[in-house]
Amino acid sequence: MGLKSNLHQLKEKYKGTKMAPAFNALHTFLYLPNETTHGGTHIKAADDLKRTMNTVIMALLPCLIYGMFNAGYQHYLALGDIEAAKGFFGSTFWTWDNLVIGMWKVLPLVIISYGVGLAVEFLFAVIKGHEVEEGYLVTGMLVPLIVPIDIPLWMLTVAVIFGVVIGKEVFGGTGMNILNPALTIRAFLFFAYPTWMSGDKVWVHGAVERDQLIAAGENLDAISGETILGAYAQNNSVSYDYWDMFWGLIPGSVGETSKFLIIIGALFLIFTKIGSWRIIVSTLIRCPSYGLNF
């Protein structure tokens, strides 16, 4: 018997019990359910909420991968180990060393976001007896993209629990929440731990630790990694040109820096008819955390 058959048997075995939503979620996440409808349907289509969410995740993946390279690039650039990249295809940006640093820092953020968030989703599904919705699939990808690279994992864990419970589950789950869970998580982090969410040290890997060593009397150079808005807020000169801001060769949250890839993702969503161009454009303009912060 295949995995799908075994999962279907477990689903039938635990049908009507507290654990039924957990088995149902695992079964429908991996496979199309054996039984989808009892009566006639008004619209017949191959897409469902799961496929819709997976399409949005596909649109976000380029920003995530770029964020990994940028994390290593900003780290080595701040240390003076490499020269500034010349444009989007600069030879000092797309390197293995940059990717290794980025994966080491970004992948744990993704794991915590999905692991903790889905655990809360499953817990509420079991307690309240409703199905596990696919809405968190996108939220789980957005969260690592809108936080600083060095944010402590325990802070992210607390914020994800808060965001899923307060921003979503207390309203009844996907489709009934009045708050965006991802932005609720970022808002919680900003107000609960402001020193880790703002300033000129949180956007470049290693800057906070290096600053702490300097305060302790170590003979080290400082690292500054302020964003464009941070520089303007402190009346500092901005050393990045508009092309650097557009391609994403600047410090910032993991996935917010490359406006080019964000626009590509938006066009992909419009092409697949997942998102309306009016909604996407208005969201990008109104929400700096998703990229248009220049």
C-alpha positions as CSV (number, residue, x, y, z in Angstrom):
1,M,0.0,0.0,0.0
2,G,1.2,3.5,-0.8
3,L,1.6,6.4,1.5
4,K,-1.6,8.0,0.2
5,S,-3.6,4.9,1.0
6,N,-2.1,4.6,4.5
7,L,-2.8,8.2,5.2
8,H,-6.4,7.8,4.0
9,Q,-6.8,4.7,6.3
10,L,-5.5,6.8,9.3
11,K,-7.9,9.6,8.3
12,E,-10.8,7.2,8.3
13,K,-9.7,5.5,11.5
14,Y,-9.5,8.7,13.5
15,K,-12.6,10.3,11.8
16,G,-14.7,12.1,14.4
17,T,-11.9,12.1,17.0
18,K,-9.9,15.1,18.3
19,M,-6.9,14.1,16.2
20,A,-8.8,13.9,12.9
21,P,-7.9,17.5,11.8
22,A,-4.2,16.7,12.1
23,F,-4.4,13.6,9.9
24,N,-6.7,15.3,7.5
25,A,-4.2,18.2,7.1
26,L,-1.3,15.9,6.5
27,H,-3.3,13.9,4.0
28,T,-4.7,16.8,2.0
29,F,-1.3,18.7,2.1
30,L,0.5,15.8,0.3
31,Y,-2.3,14.4,-1.9
32,L,-5.6,15.2,-3.4
33,P,-8.3,13.8,-1.1
34,N,-10.0,10.6,-2.1
35,E,-13.4,12.3,-1.8
36,T,-13.8,15.9,-2.6
37,T,-17.5,16.6,-2.9
38,H,-20.9,14.9,-2.4
39,G,-23.0,16.9,-4.8
40,G,-22.8,19.0,-7.9
41,T,-20.5,22.0,-8.0
42,H,-21.0,25.4,-9.7
43,I,-17.4,25.7,-10.8
44,K,-15.0,22.9,-11.7
45,A,-11.3,23.8,-11.7
46,A,-8.0,22.1,-10.9
47,D,-6.9,24.8,-8.5
48,D,-7.7,24.9,-4.8
49,L,-6.5,27.0,-1.8
50,K,-3.4,24.8,-1.4
51,R,-2.3,25.4,-5.0
52,T,-3.1,29.1,-4.6
53,M,-0.9,29.4,-1.6
54,N,1.9,27.3,-3.2
55,T,1.8,29.7,-6.2
56,V,2.3,32.7,-3.9
57,I,5.3,30.9,-2.2
58,M,6.8,30.3,-5.7
59,A,6.6,34.1,-6.2
60,L,8.4,34.7,-2.9
61,L,11.2,32.2,-3.4
62,P,13.4,34.4,-5.5
63,C,13.4,37.1,-2.8
64,L,14.3,34.5,-0.2
65,I,17.2,33.1,-2.2
66,Y,18.4,36.7,-3.0
67,G,18.2,37.5,0.7
68,M,20.5,34.6,1.5
69,F,23.2,36.0,-1.0
70,N,22.6,39.5,0.3
71,A,23.1,38.5,3.9
72,G,26.6,37.1,3.1
73,Y,27.4,40.0,0.8
74,Q,26.5,42.7,3.4
75,H,28.5,40.8,6.0
76,Y,31.7,40.6,4.0
77,L,31.3,44.1,2.6
78,A,31.0,45.6,6.1
79,L,34.2,43.7,7.1
80,G,36.0,45.0,4.1
81,D,36.7,41.6,2.7
82,I,35.1,42.2,-0.7
83,E,34.5,45.1,-3.0
84,A,31.0,46.5,-3.7
85,A,29.2,44.7,-6.4
86,K,28.7,46.5,-9.7
87,G,25.1,46.0,-10.5
88,F,22.7,43.0,-10.2
89,F,25.2,40.5,-11.7
90,G,28.3,41.8,-9.8
91,S,30.9,39.1,-9.3
92,T,31.3,39.8,-5.6
93,F,27.6,39.2,-4.9
94,W,26.8,35.8,-6.4
95,T,29.5,33.8,-4.5
96,W,29.4,30.5,-2.6
97,D,30.7,32.2,0.5
98,N,27.9,34.7,0.5
99,L,25.3,31.9,0.0
100,V,26.7,29.8,2.9
101,I,26.5,32.7,5.3
102,G,22.9,33.4,4.1
103,M,21.7,29.8,4.4
104,W,23.2,29.5,7.8
105,K,21.3,32.5,9.0
106,V,18.1,32.4,6.9
107,L,17.1,28.7,6.9
108,P,16.7,28.7,10.7
109,L,14.3,31.6,10.4
110,V,12.3,29.6,7.9
111,I,12.3,26.5,10.0
112,I,11.2,28.4,13.2
113,S,8.5,30.2,11.2
114,Y,6.9,27.1,9.8
115,G,7.6,24.8,12.7
116,V,6.2,27.0,15.4
117,G,3.4,28.5,13.3
118,L,2.1,25.1,12.0
119,A,2.4,23.6,15.5
120,V,0.0,26.4,16.8
121,E,-2.3,25.8,13.8
122,F,-2.5,22.1,14.5
123,L,-3.0,22.7,18.2
124,F,-5.9,25.0,17.6
125,A,-7.4,22.6,15.0
126,V,-7.3,19.7,17.4
127,I,-8.7,21.7,20.3
128,K,-11.5,23.4,18.3
129,G,-12.2,20.5,16.0
130,H,-11.8,22.4,12.7
131,E,-9.7,21.6,9.7
132,V,-6.1,23.0,9.4
133,E,-6.3,25.8,6.8
134,E,-3.5,26.4,4.3
135,G,-3.4,30.1,5.0
136,Y,-0.2,29.8,7.1
137,L,1.8,28.4,4.2
138,V,2.2,31.9,2.8
139,T,2.5,33.6,6.2
140,G,5.3,31.1,7.2
141,M,7.3,32.3,4.1
142,L,6.6,36.0,4.6
143,V,7.8,36.0,8.2
144,P,11.5,35.3,7.5
145,L,11.4,37.9,4.7
146,I,10.4,40.8,6.9
147,V,12.8,40.4,9.9
148,P,16.4,41.4,10.4
149,I,19.0,38.7,9.6
150,D,20.4,38.3,13.2
151,I,17.1,38.4,15.1
152,P,17.3,35.8,18.0
153,L,15.3,32.7,17.2
154,W,13.6,32.7,20.6
155,M,12.3,36.2,19.9
156,L,10.9,35.0,16.5
157,T,9.3,32.0,18.3
158,V,7.5,34.2,20.7
159,A,6.4,36.6,18.0
160,V,5.1,33.7,15.7
161,I,3.0,32.3,18.6
162,F,1.6,35.8,19.3
163,G,0.9,36.5,15.6
164,V,-0.8,33.2,14.9
165,V,-2.9,33.2,18.0
166,I,-3.8,37.0,18.3
167,G,-3.7,37.8,14.6
168,K,-5.6,34.8,13.3
169,E,-6.9,32.0,15.5
170,V,-8.9,34.2,17.9
171,F,-10.9,35.4,15.0
172,G,-11.6,31.9,13.7
173,G,-8.8,31.2,11.3
174,T,-8.2,31.7,7.6
175,G,-10.7,34.0,6.0
176,M,-12.1,35.4,9.2
177,N,-9.1,37.2,10.7
178,I,-9.1,41.0,10.5
179,L,-5.3,41.3,11.0
180,N,-2.5,40.1,8.7
181,P,-0.7,37.5,10.8
182,A,2.7,38.3,9.2
183,L,2.4,42.0,9.9
184,T,1.1,41.3,13.4
185,I,4.3,39.3,14.0
186,R,6.5,42.1,12.8
187,A,4.5,44.7,14.8
188,F,4.9,42.6,17.9
189,L,8.6,42.3,17.3
190,F,9.0,46.1,16.7
191,F,7.2,47.1,19.9
192,A,8.4,44.3,22.2
193,Y,12.1,44.2,21.0
194,P,12.7,47.6,19.4
195,T,16.5,47.4,19.7
196,W,16.5,44.3,17.5
197,M,14.2,45.7,14.9
198,S,15.6,49.2,14.3
199,G,18.9,51.1,14.3
200,D,22.0,50.8,12.2
201,K,23.3,47.5,13.6
202,V,20.5,44.9,13.1
203,W,20.5,44.7,9.3
204,V,24.0,43.2,8.7
205,H,25.0,39.8,10.1
206,G,27.5,40.2,13.0
207,A,27.1,43.9,13.5
208,V,25.4,43.6,16.9
209,E,27.9,41.1,18.3
210,R,30.8,43.2,17.0
211,D,29.3,46.3,18.6
212,Q,29.0,44.4,21.9
213,L,32.7,43.4,21.7
214,I,33.7,47.0,21.1
215,A,31.7,48.0,24.2
216,A,33.5,45.4,26.2
217,G,36.8,46.9,25.3
218,E,37.9,44.7,22.4
219,N,40.0,46.4,19.7
220,L,37.7,46.0,16.8
221,D,36.3,48.2,14.0
222,A,32.6,49.0,14.1
223,I,30.0,47.8,11.5
224,S,27.2,50.0,10.5
225,G,24.4,48.6,8.3
226,E,21.6,51.2,8.4
227,T,18.8,51.1,5.8
228,I,18.1,54.0,3.4
229,L,15.3,55.3,5.5
230,G,17.5,55.0,8.6
231,A,20.1,57.2,7.0
232,Y,17.6,59.8,6.0
233,A,16.1,59.7,9.5
234,Q,19.5,60.5,11.1
235,N,20.4,63.1,8.4
236,N,23.3,60.9,7.3
237,S,24.6,60.8,3.7
238,V,23.3,57.9,1.6
239,S,26.1,56.0,-0.2
240,Y,23.8,53.9,-2.4
241,D,22.6,55.0,-5.8
242,Y,19.1,54.3,-7.1
243,W,20.2,51.3,-9.0
244,D,21.6,49.7,-5.8
245,M,18.3,50.3,-4.2
246,F,16.4,48.8,-7.1
247,W,18.5,45.7,-7.5
248,G,18.7,45.2,-3.7
249,L,22.4,45.8,-3.0
250,I,21.6,47.4,0.4
251,P,21.1,46.4,4.0
252,G,17.5,45.6,5.1
253,S,15.2,42.8,6.1
254,V,16.0,39.4,4.6
255,G,13.6,39.7,1.6
256,E,12.8,43.4,1.3
257,T,15.8,44.8,-0.5
258,S,15.4,43.7,-4.1
259,K,12.6,45.7,-5.7
260,F,13.4,44.0,-9.0
261,L,12.6,40.5,-7.7
262,I,9.6,41.8,-5.8
263,I,8.2,43.3,-9.0
264,I,8.9,40.0,-10.8
265,G,7.0,38.1,-8.1
266,A,4.1,40.5,-8.4
267,L,4.0,40.1,-12.2
268,F,4.1,36.3,-11.8
269,L,1.0,36.5,-9.5
270,I,-0.8,38.7,-11.9
271,F,0.1,36.3,-14.8
272,T,-1.2,33.3,-12.9
273,K,-4.3,35.3,-11.9
274,I,-3.6,34.7,-8.2
275,G,-3.5,38.4,-7.5
276,S,-5.0,41.6,-9.0
277,W,-2.5,44.1,-10.2
278,R,-4.4,46.9,-8.4
279,I,-4.2,45.1,-5.1
280,I,-0.5,44.1,-5.5
281,V,0.6,47.6,-6.6
282,S,-1.3,49.3,-3.7
283,T,0.1,46.8,-1.2
284,L,3.7,47.4,-2.4
285,I,3.4,51.1,-2.2
286,R,1.7,51.2,1.2
287,C,3.9,48.6,2.9
288,P,7.6,49.4,3.2
289,S,8.4,46.0,4.9
290,Y,7.6,44.3,1.7
291,G,10.2,46.1,-0.3
292,L,9.5,49.6,-1.6
293,N,11.3,51.5,1.1
294,F,13.3,53.9,-1.2
